[in-house]
Amino acid sequence: MISVTSKSRYAVVAMAELARSGDRPVPIKELAERRGIPEQFLEQLFSTLRRDGLLVSHRGMKGGYTLARPADEINVLEVVQALDGKVGQEADEAGGIWAEGVGALRKVFSQTTIAEISRREAEEAGSGMYYI
């Protein structure tokens, strides 16, 4: 009933990586290497996120990707829904506890920004663990 795929997880961590890079465009190859994500897969995800207005691509020798808005203005729910569609649509239709559970998930995702994911990862980096 709740479909959040690995596409969304990979996209969120890659966007957190972009957040740490500031305004500097980061080549997709560099992002893929840093996060251990297949480059072609990341290209597909970023193409969708660019079309949805969450990323900006920059051409040329110093090209790459940047966030379209500040990291604290992009929430996880936006990223997930851009890639996976509306979270838990079937649960809404089922109602009851299913709808409540999906509502709670949407609330957490909508209140968690890419900046927060980036901060949490930085805190976890000392222990060698990633947040997401």
Contacts in CASP RR format, 6 or more apart in sequence:
PFRMAT RR
TARGET T0000
AUTHOR 0000-0000-0000
METHOD contacts of the structure
MODEL  1
MISVTSKSRYAVVAMAELARSGDRPVPIKELAERRGIPEQFLEQLFSTLR
RDGLLVSHRGMKGGYTLARPADEINVLEVVQALDGKVGQEADEAGGIWAE
GVGALRKVFSQTTIAEISRREAEEAGSGMYYI
1 88 0 8 1.000
1 90 0 8 1.000
1 91 0 8 1.000
1 94 0 8 1.000
1 98 0 8 1.000
1 102 0 8 1.000
2 87 0 8 1.000
2 88 0 8 1.000
2 91 0 8 1.000
2 102 0 8 1.000
2 105 0 8 1.000
3 84 0 8 1.000
3 87 0 8 1.000
3 88 0 8 1.000
4 80 0 8 1.000
4 84 0 8 1.000
4 87 0 8 1.000
5 83 0 8 1.000
5 84 0 8 1.000
7 45 0 8 1.000
7 83 0 8 1.000
7 84 0 8 1.000
8 79 0 8 1.000
8 80 0 8 1.000
8 83 0 8 1.000
8 84 0 8 1.000
9 132 0 8 1.000
10 35 0 8 1.000
10 37 0 8 1.000
10 41 0 8 1.000
10 42 0 8 1.000
10 45 0 8 1.000
11 45 0 8 1.000
11 46 0 8 1.000
11 49 0 8 1.000
11 79 0 8 1.000
11 82 0 8 1.000
11 83 0 8 1.000
12 76 0 8 1.000
12 79 0 8 1.000
12 80 0 8 1.000
12 114 0 8 1.000
12 117 0 8 1.000
12 132 0 8 1.000
13 35 0 8 1.000
13 37 0 8 1.000
13 117 0 8 1.000
13 121 0 8 1.000
13 130 0 8 1.000
13 132 0 8 1.000
14 31 0 8 1.000
14 35 0 8 1.000
14 37 0 8 1.000
14 42 0 8 1.000
14 45 0 8 1.000
14 46 0 8 1.000
15 49 0 8 1.000
15 54 0 8 1.000
15 55 0 8 1.000
15 67 0 8 1.000
15 71 0 8 1.000
15 74 0 8 1.000
15 79 0 8 1.000
15 114 0 8 1.000
15 117 0 8 1.000
16 71 0 8 1.000
16 114 0 8 1.000
16 117 0 8 1.000
16 118 0 8 1.000
16 121 0 8 1.000
16 132 0 8 1.000
17 26 0 8 1.000
17 31 0 8 1.000
17 34 0 8 1.000
17 35 0 8 1.000
17 118 0 8 1.000
18 26 0 8 1.000
18 31 0 8 1.000
18 55 0 8 1.000
18 65 0 8 1.000
18 66 0 8 1.000
18 67 0 8 1.000
18 71 0 8 1.000
18 114 0 8 1.000
19 67 0 8 1.000
19 71 0 8 1.000
19 114 0 8 1.000
19 115 0 8 1.000
19 117 0 8 1.000
19 118 0 8 1.000
20 118 0 8 1.000
20 122 0 8 1.000
21 66 0 8 1.000
22 66 0 8 1.000
23 66 0 8 1.000
24 66 0 8 1.000
25 58 0 8 1.000
25 62 0 8 1.000
25 63 0 8 1.000
25 64 0 8 1.000
25 65 0 8 1.000
25 66 0 8 1.000
26 64 0 8 1.000
26 65 0 8 1.000
26 66 0 8 1.000
27 63 0 8 1.000
27 64 0 8 1.000
28 39 0 8 1.000
28 42 0 8 1.000
28 43 0 8 1.000
28 46 0 8 1.000
28 64 0 8 1.000
28 65 0 8 1.000
29 39 0 8 1.000
31 37 0 8 1.000
31 42 0 8 1.000
31 65 0 8 1.000
32 38 0 8 1.000
32 39 0 8 1.000
32 42 0 8 1.000
45 83 0 8 1.000
46 55 0 8 1.000
46 57 0 8 1.000
46 65 0 8 1.000
48 82 0 8 1.000
48 83 0 8 1.000
49 55 0 8 1.000
49 79 0 8 1.000
49 82 0 8 1.000
49 83 0 8 1.000
50 56 0 8 1.000
50 57 0 8 1.000
50 65 0 8 1.000
52 78 0 8 1.000
52 82 0 8 1.000
53 68 0 8 1.000
54 67 0 8 1.000
54 68 0 8 1.000
54 69 0 8 1.000
54 74 0 8 1.000
54 78 0 8 1.000
54 79 0 8 1.000
54 82 0 8 1.000
55 65 0 8 1.000
55 66 0 8 1.000
55 67 0 8 1.000
55 68 0 8 1.000
56 65 0 8 1.000
56 66 0 8 1.000
56 67 0 8 1.000
56 68 0 8 1.000
57 63 0 8 1.000
57 64 0 8 1.000
57 65 0 8 1.000
58 64 0 8 1.000
58 65 0 8 1.000
58 66 0 8 1.000
67 74 0 8 1.000
67 114 0 8 1.000
68 74 0 8 1.000
70 115 0 8 1.000
71 113 0 8 1.000
71 114 0 8 1.000
71 115 0 8 1.000
71 118 0 8 1.000
72 113 0 8 1.000
72 114 0 8 1.000
72 115 0 8 1.000
72 116 0 8 1.000
73 113 0 8 1.000
74 113 0 8 1.000
74 114 0 8 1.000
75 109 0 8 1.000
75 110 0 8 1.000
75 111 0 8 1.000
75 112 0 8 1.000
75 113 0 8 1.000
75 114 0 8 1.000
76 109 0 8 1.000
76 110 0 8 1.000
76 112 0 8 1.000
76 113 0 8 1.000
76 114 0 8 1.000
76 117 0 8 1.000
77 87 0 8 1.000
77 106 0 8 1.000
77 109 0 8 1.000
77 110 0 8 1.000
79 114 0 8 1.000
80 87 0 8 1.000
80 109 0 8 1.000
81 87 0 8 1.000
87 102 0 8 1.000
87 105 0 8 1.000
87 106 0 8 1.000
87 109 0 8 1.000
88 102 0 8 1.000
88 105 0 8 1.000
90 98 0 8 1.000
91 98 0 8 1.000
91 99 0 8 1.000
91 101 0 8 1.000
91 102 0 8 1.000
92 99 0 8 1.000
92 102 0 8 1.000
117 131 0 8 1.000
117 132 0 8 1.000
120 131 0 8 1.000
120 132 0 8 1.000
121 130 0 8 1.000
121 131 0 8 1.000
121 132 0 8 1.000
123 131 0 8 1.000
124 130 0 8 1.000
124 131 0 8 1.000
END
